[in-house]
Amino acid sequence: MELSSVTSKGQVTIPKSLRQQLGIRQGSQIEFALVGDHVEMRVKSTPQEAPPSGFGILKSKRPAVPADFDPADLLKP
């Protein structure tokens, strides 16, 4: 059993080992229920893992810029 304190805002830090075992990460939704004299916590949903890089996340309607494009060419008269 692990111990955690409650902040003045009513927040509690879930120990890292439990977060890892349950797959809890930023954006996870947790459900709390009062059962007799204790509280039960259940993971309702966990967001998909973010990709390691942001490459390809944004889509554009414009055509791609050629790989050999040199922005300095725009400054030439």
N, C-alpha and C positions, 0 to 999 in steps of 0.2 A: 504494500500500500504506500502511495506517495502522498506527500503533504504539500499544499499550496495555500497562500494567503489571499484574502479578498481585499481589493483596493477600496478607496473611498467612493469610487464610482460603481462598485459592485462587480468589478471585473476579476476574473480568476485566470491564471495561466495554467493551461493544460500541460502537464509534464511532457517533455520531448519524446520520451520513450513511448508514452501512450499515443501521442499524435502520430508517431511513425507506425505503430501497430495498427491503428485504426484508419490510417490514410488521411488524417485531417490536415488540411493546409489552408492557406488564405482563400476565402470565399466559400469554404465548407459551411453547410447549414447544419446546426445542431438543435435537437429537440430535447426539452427538459420536461420531466414529469415527476410530480410528487407522489411517491409510493409509500404509504404509511408514514414512517418517521425519517425517510431519506429521499434523496433526489436521484433519479435515473437520467442519464444522458445518452442520447442515441444520435448517430450520424445519419442525417436524412439525405444529404446529397454532398458530393464532392466534385468540384469542377475538374475538367480534364487538365492534365498537366500542360503547362505552357511550353511551347517549343523552345529549344535551347537558344535560338536566335530569332530575331524578328523578320528575317528575310522571307519575303513572299507573303507576308500577312496583308499588306495593303495592295489593293487592286487599283489600276488606273485605266481610264478609257483612252488615254493618249498612247500613240505608238512608242515602243521602246527606243531609247537613244542608242545609236550605234556604239559599239565598244571602242572604236577609234575616234570618237568625237572629242574635239579639243575646244574647250570654252574660250580659249584665247583667240580663236578664229573669229569669234563674234565681235571682238574689239577692233579688228582690222578694217580700215575704210574700204 
